[in-house]
Amino acid sequence: MASSKKNLSAYDETGIYINNPNTPVKIGIAVSEWNSEITSALAKGAVDTLKKYGFTDKDIIIKAVPGSFELPLAADYLIKYANTEAVICLGCVIQGETRHFDFVCQGVTQGIMNIMNKYEVPVAFGVLTTQNQQQALDRAGGKHGNKGIEAAVAVLKMLELKNCLSSKCK
């Protein structure tokens, strides 16, 4: 969880999946077009992180969706039709004057969780839910790092956990 004292880009590299070029894994990234200044920075952080661990452009499928509310369905499509092993959902919802913020955030959160449980595939929640534009900028490459990096690391750690448990590692 981000706080004023934590940089989202700092993480423990233990237990991270490293892509094998002989048996490459495909990862999908669903990116909201709404607040694109923020979400494109999140996507860059996620892609750079995946490439750091052996993924190539061929292994990464990036698809844009109109807004954060569409991210769960995009994750479903990426798993079902693009045969991805994991999905990173990236979006940004900024508090406004109405309760719309609450409904969008709740729907996206529940939707992403439902997709992850439906397919038993890692789906990272890289959706910023901030009170203002500055908080979003601070978490998309600003003073609090980049939530896109955190989402990519989460997916890689979950892929490694799945591989470890399925091969009975200790």
N, C-alpha and C positions, 0 to 999 in steps of 0.2 A: 504494500500500500504506500502510495506516495505521501510524503509530508514535506514540510518546509526544510527538513533536515536530511532527506534521502534523495539520492540521485538515481533515477530509474534505470540508467545505463550501467550501473555498477551491479555485477552479479558474480556468483560463484560458478566457475567453469566445470566443476565436478558434475558428472552425469549428463553431459551434453552429447546428443547424437551427432555423429560425423558422417556425412553422406559418403557412400562408397561408389565411385564411378563405375564399378563393375555391376552393381545392382542399385542403380539410383532410385531414390525416393522422390515423388512429386509432392510439392507443398503448394496449396492454393492460398492466395491472398485476396480477400474481398475488401475493397476500399471505398468508403463513402465519398461521393463527389461534393456533398454539402460540407462547407468549411474546408475547401480544398487546399488552402494554404497550410492548414494544420495536417490534414490527412495525407497529403503528398509527402510531408516531412516524416510522418509516421511510417509510411510505406518505404521510404528511402532507408530509414533505420532498420526496418525488418529485412529488407533485401540485402543490405550490407552485412547484416549479422548472418543470414543464411549463407551468403557467399563465403564468409569467414570460415564456415564449417563445411565447405566442400560442395555446396549447391551451385549449379550453373543456371544460366538463363533458361535452358531447356527444362530444368527441374522445378522452376518457379512459374506458376500460372497466376497472373494478376488480372483481376476483373473489377471494374468499377460498377457501383450501384448508386442510385440517386441519393439515398440518405442512409443514416445508421439503422433506421427501422427495417430496411431491406437486407441487412447483413445476415440474419439467420437463414433466409431463403437462399441467398447467394452461397452460404456455406453448404447448405444441403445440395445445391446444384453442383458445386465443385467436388463434393464427395461422390455424388451419384453419377455425374456425367463426365467428369474429368479424371476420375479415379485417383484422387489425391489421398495421400496417407495422413494428412493433417491440413488444417486451415487456420489462417490468421485473419481475424476480423478487425478492421481498423476504421474508426469513426470518431466523430467529435460532436457532442451535444452540449450546447452552451445555454445556461439558464436564461429564460426570458421572463416576460411579465405574466405569463399564464402557466397553468399546470401542464401544458403540453410536454414540457421537459420531463416531468415525472412519468407520464405515460410512455413516452418514447424510451426513456432509460429502462423502465421496468420491462417493457416488451422486448427490447434488445437483449437484456440480460437473461430473461427467461428463455427467449428463443434460442440463443446461443447454447445455453445449458441443455435444452431439449435436443438440439442437433447432436451435441457431443454424446449424450446418453443414447440417442436413437442408433447411432452408427458405431459407438465405442471407438471413436476417432478423436484425437486431440483437436480441440477448436479453441484458439486463444482469444480472450476478450481484451482487445486493444482499443477500447472505446473510451475516450476521455469524456468525463461528465463534469464540467467545470461551471463555475459561477460567472466567468467572464472570459473574454478573448485573451487577456494577458496570462491567466492561469493555463489556458490551452497552449499558448506559445511556450510557456515555461516547461511544459511536459512534452513538447514536440521538437526537442533539440535545444531548448533553452536551459535555464539554470537548474532544472530538475531532471535533465537528461531527455531521453526519448522513449516513450511508452511503446513505440514500434519495436525497439530493441528488446524490451522486456517481454513483449508478446512472442517474438521469435524465439527467445530463450525458453520461454514456457513450453512452446510446442516441441522444441528440440529435447528438452528434459523429459517430456511425456513420451516422446518416441523412444528415447533411450530406456525409460522405465518399461515400456511395453516390450521392447526387444529383450531386455534383461529377464523379465518375468517369463516370457514365452520360451526362452532358452534355458530356464532354470538357473540363471546366474545367482551369485550370492553377493 
